[in-house]
Amino acid sequence: MALDVHAAELIAGLQAQGLKAFEQMTVDEARAVVATFTGLQAPPEPVARVEDAHYGSGGEEIPLRIYVPGGPAPHPVVLYFHGGGFVAGDLDVVDEPARAVANGARAIVVAATYRRAPEHRFPAAADDAAAALQWVADNVEHYGGDPRNIVIMGDSAGGNLAAVTALRARDAGGPRLRGQVLIYPVIDPNAEFPSRREFAEGYVIGAGDLDWFWNNYLSSPADAAHPYAVPSRAASLEGLPPALVLTTENEVARDEAEAYAESLRQAGVDTEAIRFDGLLHGAFWMSGAVPQSNEMRSAVVEFVKKVTVTAPVL
């Protein structure tokens, strides 16, 4: 598989620095490494307004950050869950992409964090994500957002949480969603697809790393049968909001994400799946180091514009 020249240079640089695989790190080391992804990003764009807030879940007050673009209200809303293998990641590492999406789509972006594993295992993060969506539905109007015009989005582990939250919202009868954006989502710890073997090592996230993240997140192997941990285990995917599933060519979780997109399509969900050749897992956070990754931002912006303007509320 041909790597984008900038992605190849990045991998070579990380290898030259002797970066360990995530599966060989402590939790604190993994969190510190993920935090350095801000150094791979372009300078953050200014937005009209940024406000910090909190939502309640599991007896805790959990941070979220609200990015309000210029232009007349009410704005469509994107609720964004960061990646990091359920273990790492925070609001700072997604500050730059959140700003880019807010400006590009003229949408309020609410970036929400959640309780992280292994201190808080499944279902903590899934419960938090559902609570964050309810908070947005109840409160975003105060920031100029339209609570009838919400798209849910996440990358990697955040993509899993976005997919799960769409399922939970359907099952609970709301809040209603216009769309779901799943950026190289990790779907199933037990998935057996060619990409798990082809990209097992050498591409930032390997097969062993993926296992390590899942083992830190799930409370027991039995959790892998629960659809709110593994969305592909849902009895039905019918009635879910339109989906955009973005994958990258050179990554371990590519095939499971694309299989989930096909399952959505087979269930009658309007689904667009785009594979970005040459790119690798984590590219959505690499706007400065890997310029081609900006094509992913553009795809998100166009999807948000499309579903919030033309699609009926489900």
N, C-alpha and C positions, 0 to 999 in steps of 0.2 A: 504494500500500500504506500502511495507516494505522500509524504508529509509536505505540507506547506513549508516553504523555506524558512520562514520566521519561526514556525513551530519546531522545526528540526533544530534550529539554532538555540531555541529555548531549552529543549531537552538536552542538547549537548552541554549547555551551560550548567544545567542542574546536575548532570552527571559529573562534570568537572569539579563542581563544588562538593561532591561526595554526599549528595542528599540521600538519606536513607529512604527506603520504602516506608509507607505509612504503617504497614503491619509490623515493622520493627521499632516504631516509635512508642513513647508513652503518650497518654492522652494530652498532657500539657505540651509536649513537643509537636504533636499533630496540630493543635490549636495555634501554636506559634507559627508554624509553617503556612497554614491557611491564611493567617492574618497578613503574611507578606505578599499575597496576591495583589494588594493595593499598589505595589510597586510595578506591576505589569500593566497598569491601566493608564489611559490617557488622562490629562488633567480634568477634574470634574467640571461639568458645565454648570453655570449659574442657573438657578430656577427662581421663579418669582418669590416663593416662600417655602421654608422648611420648618417643620414643627415636630418636636418630640412629644410622645404621649405614652400611655401604658394601657394594657388591657388585662383583665383578670382571668386567671385560669389556674386550677389546681391549688388554690389558696395563695397564689403569688400574683404580683403585679409585674407584667412582662413588657419589655420595651417594644415600641414600634416607632417608625419615623414616617412623616407625611410630607410628600413632595408635591407642591401645588404649582402648576404651570401658569403662565400668563394667559390672558384671553378671558372671554366671558364665561361665567358659571351658568348652569351646572356642568361640571366636567364628568366624563366617564372615569371609572376608577379601576386601577389594577392593584390587587393585593398580591404581594411578592414575598415568597418564602425562600430564604437563602439556602444554598447547599453547604456542604461540609461533612457529609457522611453521618448526619445526625449527631455528630460528636463535636464538630468545630464550626467555624463561620459565625458571623455576627452582622450587625447593621453597617458597620464601617466598611466591610469588604464589598458590600453591594451598593454603597453610596453612589459610586460613579455610574454603574449601569442603571440604577433607579432614576437618576437625574436624566440620563439620555432617553430613557423610555418616556418619562414624564414630558419632556420637551417635544420629542418626536411625535407622540400620539396625542399631545395636548390633553393628557389624562392625569388625574391625581394618582400618584403611586404611593401606596402604603406598604412600606417594607416592614415585615414583622419577624422578629426572632421568636424563639420557643425554648422550652427547657431541653437541655442537651444531655445525651447519653455520655458515659454510662451512669452518671449520677441519677438521671431520670430516664428510665427505659420505657419502651412501648407499654402503654399507649400514651405516655405523657405528651410527646411532640404532636401526635395526631389529635389529641384532645385540645391542645393549645391552638393548633391551626384552625380547628372548627370554632373555637372561642374567638379567635382573631377575626374570622369572617363575620361572626355575629356582631362583634364590636364595630366593624366597618359598616355593616348594614344599619346599625343603630346610630352611628355617630358621624359618618363621613359628610352628611349634609351640612354640618356645622363648618366644614372646611371648603364648601363649595362643590362637593361631589354629589353625584346622582346615585342614590342607593339602589335604583332600579337598573343600573347600568354598570355592573361589576364583572370584571374578568379576573380570574385567579391564575397565578403564575408561580413557577418555581424552577430552580435549576438543581440537577443531581438529586440529593436527598430532598431538597425543597420541591423538586418536580414530583417526587413520590408523594409528598405532603399535599401538593396542589391536587393531584389526581385523587387522593384519598378524601380530601375535603370536598371535592366535587361529588364524590359518591355519597358522603355523609349528608351533604346539603340536599341531594336528591332524595335520600332515604327519609330525611326529617321533614321534607316538604318546604325547604328553604334554609337560608336565604337563596333567592334565585340568582343564577349566574348567566351572563351573556356568553362566556367562553372560558376555556382553560388552555393555558400555554404551558407545555411540559418540555423543558429544555434538558436534553439528555437525562431523563428521569431514570433513577434506579428503581426497578419494579419488583424483582423477585430474587431473594437470596439463593434460591435453588434452581434458577434458570440455567438451562444447558443449551447454549447456542454457539455457533462457530466463533463469534467475536470474543467469547470468554477465553478461548484457546489462542486465537490469533494475536490478541493484544494482552496476553497474560502478564507480560513484563515489558518495561521500557517506555511506557506512555503516560507518565505522571500518576495515573491510577491503574494498578494492576489487579489481577484476579484475587491475589492474596489480600491486597488492600481492601477490596470490596468485601471480602469475607470478614475482615477485621472490623470494618465499620458496622456491618450487619450484626456481628456477634456482640458488639457493644450496645447496639440498639434494642434488639429483641430480648425479651425477658426469658424466653425459652424457645426451643425449636418449634413448639406447637404454635407459637405466634405467627409463624410463616403461613399458616392456613387461614389467618384472619384477613378479610378483605380490607380492613382499615390499616393493616400493615403492608399487605401485598395486594394492591388493587386488582390485579389480574385474577385473583381468587373470588371476586364478586360473582354471585349467582347470575347476574345479568348486568350488562353495561348500557342497557337501553335507557333512554330518557336523560342521558347526560348532555351537558352543553357542548356546542361545537368546540373542536380541539385543534390546536396546532402543536405538533410534536416535532421538535428539532433534535437531530442527532448529528454526531460528527463521525467521520469515516474511520478514524484510527482510535477506537476506544472499546474498552471491555464491555460496557453496558449497551452498546449500539443495538445489537439484535433484539434484546429483550424490550427495549423502548420501541423499536419498530414493530415488533410483534404486538405490543399493546396498542399501538396505533391501528394496526390491522384489525384487532379485536374490536376496537371502538367502531371502526368502519363497518364491520360485519354486523354490529349491533344497531346499525342505522344512525350512528352519530356522524354528523358532518365533520370529517377529519382530514386535515392536510398534514402530510408528513414530508419533511425536507431534510435530506442528508447533506451536510457540508463537507465536500471532499477536501482532503488535506488537513483538516482540523482534528483536534483531540479534546478529550474531556477537560472541562475547565475553561474552554475558549471564550465563553460568554464573559468571563472576568478578565480577559487579556487584550483589551482594546488598544493598549499602547504597544505591547510586545508583538502581537499578532494582528496586524491591521485587517486581515480578511474576516476576523471575528465580528467586525462591525456589520457584516452582512446578516448575521444572526439578529442583531438589534433591529435592522431594517425589517426583517421578516416579522418580528414581534410587533413593531409599530404598525405595519400594514394590516396585520390580523386584528389588532385592537381596534383600529379605525373601522375595519370592515364589520366586525360583529357588533360594535356598539352603535353603529349607524343603521345597519340594514337588517340585522337579525332580530327576530322576535324574542321577547323574554320568555324563557321556558317555564 
